[in-house]
Amino acid sequence: MIDMQQGTVSIVRSNSHFEGTLEALRLIDEEIRIIVGGRRKFLIKPNFVSTTIYLSATPRETVDAILHYLYENHDVSEVLIAESPANARAEEGYRNYGYCELRKKYPDIEFGDLDDYEQVEFKLVDEHGEEFSVYVSKLLLDKSFVKISPCRAKTHDTVVVTLSIKNMVMGGIRRGFKPRMHRGLYTINYNIALLATKMMPDLGVVDGVIGMEGNGPVSGEPKKWGVVFASTNPVNLDAIVAYGMGFNPRDIGYLYFLAKWGYGIIDPDKIPIIGEKLKNIKTRFKPHSTYERQLRWKEMLG
């Protein structure tokens, strides 16, 4: 269970992926130190939903800032950057997005593909009562790692928005098994939330310097926003970002379920914020063309 005493969301206005992220982390440094505890191993899980479309991916500079913060403020013994893209090896994303250049500044970091590590089976149930299985990298269940989920703020074709929680959950599912989650609007939201209770990031960063609006998470258009967010409670974080993007967090099924189960808060008025005021950065991301249909997950709530 998430410590509800933690979870301040930092909001920083910036046109720099690096500077904005670094400042967002520094603002919540005390809470990060609490969540890290005595751990020295860090797992950074960027978002490469596509390994060729830059706007769909976590900017390298965002991860650069996270690394800078970690080495500056924590006793680091290991840093692993790992991802499982839907249709390609992670190495392709590292190469195409310039991630390999990070080794020049941080020679001890390692890169990996989550599919190369031991997998754990999760049995899930869809909205028709049919059971199905997905496989998740055991790395994402290893509590000896501090798990960090940095992503770009984007709209989505099924669950309204894709932010720090969905990045960790869907990206952590083994290639070939990710499509199994798409069994209906209620099913995908409920099961993202269910898996998130096992795979919740310790720290989330959402880079909205340039987000993606419209038909995300791959085919949308750039949205210049100039804001970066961070929190040790990814539910609080994603709710604030979604609200800032112009959406109602209660319309996002996986956030609704996680809040109901006690993993965070989705009422923006009740979430602690540091830095820029929420009202000053609120904007409107053009939703996906299927947005109205996506809201139909709520019909099964009864």
N, C-alpha and C positions, 0 to 999 in steps of 0.2 A: 504494500500500500504506500502511496505517496505521502510524504510528510506535509500536511496541510499548512504547517507553519512557514514552510518555504514557498517559493513560487512567485516572487516578484518578477514582473516583466519589465525589462529595460527597453526603452524606445529611444533611438538615436536618429536624428535627421542628418543624412550624409549622402554625398554623391560619390563616395569612395567605398568600394566593397571592403577594402582592407581597414581603413580608418574607422568606418562605421561599425564593423564587426568588433574590432579591438575595443572601442569605447563601450559598446553594448556589453561586452564581457566584463570590462573593468567596473562598470556600474553595479554589477551583481557579484563582485569578487568574493564578498563574505559568504554568500549563499553557495557559491561554487565550491569554496574551500570546505564547507560543511558536507556537501554531497560527495566530494572526492574522498574526504576522510584521510585514511593512511594509504590509499591506493596509489600505485605508481604506473599502472598500465592504462593506456588510453586507446580506445577504438573510435576512429572517426569514420562515419558512414555517409559519404556524399550521395547526391542524387544524380544518377546517369540514366534516366528513363530512356534517353537516346544517347548513344556514344558519338553522334555526329552533328546533332543540332545544338549549338552552343546555348541558345536561349532556354533550352529545356533542362540544363544542367546546373549544378552548384558551381559558381565561379571559383577558379583556383585561388583568387585573392582572398576569398572568404575563408578558405581552409588555411591559407598562409597566415591570416590574422589569428586563427585559433591556435595554430602551432606556436606562433610568436608568444601568445598569451600563456600557453602551457609551459613552455621552456623558461619563460620569464618568472613565473609565479609558483610552479609546482616542481616537486622532486620526481622527474620523469625517468622511468627505466625502460619503457617501451611505448612506441606509438605505431599503431597499425591503421592504415587507411584501406578500407575494404568496401566493396560494392558488388552487387549481382545484377547487372543490366538485363533487361528483358530479352534482348535479341543479339547480344554480342558479349565477348569477354570483357572484363573490367579493364584489362590492359589497353584496349582500344580507346576507352575514354580517357585514361591517364595520359595516353600519348596525344590524342587529338586536342585535349583541353589544357595541355601544358603542365600537368601535375608533376611529371617527372622532373621538371625544373626545381621543384621544391627541395629535392635532395641536395642542391647546391648550398642551400641555407641550413638545412636540417639533415645532415648526412646519415643519421641513425634511424630515420623513419623507414618503415616497410610498407610495401603495397601488396594487396592481395585481392583475390576473387573469392567472395564468400562461398561460392559453390565448391571450392577446392577443400573446404574443411568438413569435418564430420557433421552430418545432418540429423535432425530430430524430427520425428513424425508427429504432426498434430492432427487429430481427428476432429472435423468440424461438421456441422449440420446446416443444411440450407432451409429456406422457408417452406419447403414441401416435406421436411422431415427426412430427407435423404442425406446419408452420411458421405463425406468425402474427406480425403487426406491432402495435406500439403506438407512439404518438408522445409525446415528452417535451419539455417546455419547455427550450430551449437555455440559458435563464438558470441552470438547475440544474446545468449542465455547465461554467459559466463560473467558472474558478478565480480570477478577479480578485475575486470576491465571497467573503466569509466566510459560509458557509451555516449558519444556526441553525434547529434544529427543536424548537420547544416544543409539547408536547402534554399532554393529560390521560391519566392511567393508566386504561386501559379493557380489558375483555375483548373478545373478537372471535368472530364467527360462523364463521370459516374457519381462522384461524391462531393461535388461543388468546388472544393479546394483541396490541394495536396500540399501539405506543410510538413512539420517536423515528425509527427507521429506516423503519418502514412509513408513517409520516406523510409523510416526504420522498418515498418511492418512489411509493406509490399516489396521493398527492395531486399528484405532479408529472406524472402521465399525463393526457393531454388528455381532456376530457369526451367521452363516447361510446366511448372506447377502454378505459376502466378495466374494464368487465365482461369484456373479452377475457382478462384475467389469470385469471379464474375457470374454469379448464379441468381441474380436478382438484386434489386436495389436495397432491400432490407438485409438480405444475407451478407452482402459485401460490407455494409456499414457495421453490422453486428459483429461480424468475424474479424474485421480490422480492429475493432475495440477489444474483442476477446484476446486476440494475439498480442495486442499492445499491453495487456496486463502482465504478459510474460516478457515482453521485449521493450518496454518503455525506455526511451533515452534518459540518461541522467541529466543531460544538458541539450537544449535545442537552440539553434540559431536560424532565424529566417531572414534572408537577404532580400529586401524589397527595393534595393537601389534601382534595379530594372527588373520588374516582374514580368509575368506572362498573363495576358488577359485573353478573353474569347475562348477559342477552341483548344485550350490546354488539355493535357500537360505537354503536348509536343507541337501541335499545329497552331498555337495561338500567336498573338502579336505582342511586341514589347510594350510595357507600361512603365514609363518613367515615374517613379514614386519617390525615391531618395530617402528611404527609411530602412533601418536594420533593427531587429528585435532579438532578444535572448532571454531565456529563463531556465531554471532548474525544474520547473513543472511544465512539461510540454502541452498538457491540456490547457492550462492558463494561457500559455504562449500562443497556441494555435487559435484559441478563441479570440484573443486580442487581435491577432493578425487578420483573422477572417472578418472581424467587425471593422477593422481599419480598411479592409478591401471593399467594404460596403455590403457584407453579407450578415445574416443573423446566425450566430453560432449554433442556435438551437435547430437550425435547418440542416446542420451537418451531422448526419446520423452517428458516426463513430464518436464525435465529441459529446453528443447527447448521452450516449450510453456510458461513456467513461465518467462523465460528471455524475450521472445517476448512481454509478457504482462507487463513487467517492474518491476518484483519482484526480480531481481538480474542479475548477469553477469555470462556468461558461457565461456567466452574467458579467459583462464588462464593467459594470458599476461596482462589483464586489472584488475585482482582481487588483491587487496592489501593483502600482506602476511607478517606475522611476525614470527620470529623464524627460523627454518631450511629452507634453500632454496629448492624450489620445485624440481629443477633439481637433487638435492642430494638424494631425496627419491623416485624418479620415478622408478617404477618397472613394471612388467607385470603379472597380474593375468590371469591365464588360464580362458578363457570365458566359458560360458555354452555351451553344445553341440549344442544347438539350436540358437546360437548367430547370425549366418548369417540370419536366418529366422526372428529373432526378429527385425532386421533393416528394415523390410518391412513396418513398420508403416509410413515411409517417402514417400511411394508410393502415399499416399492420400493427400500429401501436395499440389499437382498440380504444 
